Amino acid sequence: MRNVGVPVLGLTWYSLIDQVDWNIGLARKEGTVNGCGLFDPDRNPRPVAEAYRKLLREYGNITIVPHGELFEQTSRPATLKVDM
């Protein structure tokens, strides 16, 4: 997406664990588990968890700040690592 100009800043998945009773908009308490999370209520990963892990491995090194590799987090005053 970035190659065609879409400003992708990160990846997220909602939700971490399955939702309960979202199929009825939380109108009443039925206890129906909606399997949409990365993990089930017992913290077992769903198949999508591995797919998401692969995305993070492939694209997780992309910085949010363009050319952010020029900077580092430190307690020292901010300085550029390259000459301008």
C-alpha positions as CSV (number, residue, x, y, z in Angstrom):
1,M,0.0,0.0,0.0
2,R,2.8,2.4,0.8
3,N,4.2,1.7,-2.7
4,V,1.1,3.3,-4.2
5,G,1.1,6.2,-1.8
6,V,-1.2,5.1,1.0
7,P,0.3,6.4,4.3
8,V,0.3,3.2,6.3
9,L,1.5,3.9,9.9
10,G,1.1,0.5,11.5
11,L,-0.9,-2.6,11.8
12,T,-3.6,-3.5,14.4
13,W,-6.1,-6.3,15.0
14,Y,-9.3,-5.8,16.9
15,S,-9.7,-7.5,19.2
16,L,-7.0,-9.3,21.1
17,I,-9.4,-11.9,22.5
18,D,-12.8,-13.0,21.2
19,Q,-15.8,-10.8,21.8
20,V,-18.8,-12.0,23.9
21,D,-22.3,-11.2,22.9
22,W,-21.3,-8.8,20.2
23,N,-23.5,-10.6,17.7
24,I,-26.5,-9.1,19.6
25,G,-24.9,-5.7,20.3
26,L,-24.5,-6.5,24.0
27,A,-28.3,-6.2,24.3
28,R,-28.4,-9.0,26.9
29,K,-26.1,-11.5,28.5
30,E,-26.1,-14.8,26.6
31,G,-22.5,-15.7,26.8
32,T,-22.1,-16.3,23.0
33,V,-18.4,-16.2,22.1
34,N,-17.8,-14.5,18.7
35,G,-14.5,-15.9,17.4
36,C,-13.0,-12.7,16.0
37,G,-9.9,-12.3,18.2
38,L,-6.3,-13.3,17.9
39,F,-6.9,-15.6,20.9
40,D,-9.9,-17.4,22.3
41,P,-11.1,-16.8,25.9
42,D,-8.7,-19.5,27.2
43,R,-5.8,-17.6,25.5
44,N,-5.3,-20.2,22.8
45,P,-4.2,-18.6,19.6
46,R,-6.6,-18.7,16.7
47,P,-5.2,-19.4,13.1
48,V,-5.3,-15.6,12.4
49,A,-2.8,-15.1,15.2
50,E,-0.1,-16.8,13.1
51,A,-1.1,-14.8,10.0
52,Y,-0.8,-11.6,12.0
53,R,2.5,-12.7,13.5
54,K,3.8,-13.2,9.9
55,L,2.7,-9.7,8.9
56,L,4.5,-8.2,11.9
57,R,7.7,-10.1,11.0
58,E,7.5,-8.9,7.5
59,Y,6.5,-5.3,8.1
60,G,7.2,-4.7,11.8
61,N,10.6,-3.0,11.0
62,I,8.9,-0.2,9.1
63,T,9.2,2.9,11.2
64,I,6.2,5.2,11.8
65,V,8.3,8.3,11.3
66,P,9.6,8.6,7.7
67,H,13.4,8.3,7.9
68,G,13.0,7.6,11.6
69,E,16.1,5.4,11.5
70,L,18.0,8.7,11.6
71,F,17.1,9.1,15.2
72,E,17.4,7.1,18.4
73,Q,15.7,7.2,21.8
74,T,18.1,8.3,24.5
75,S,18.3,10.5,27.6
76,R,20.8,12.7,25.9
77,P,19.6,15.9,24.1
78,A,18.3,15.1,20.6
79,T,20.8,15.3,17.8
80,L,20.8,14.1,14.1
81,K,23.0,11.2,13.2
82,V,23.6,12.5,9.7
83,D,24.9,15.8,8.4
84,M,22.4,18.1,6.9
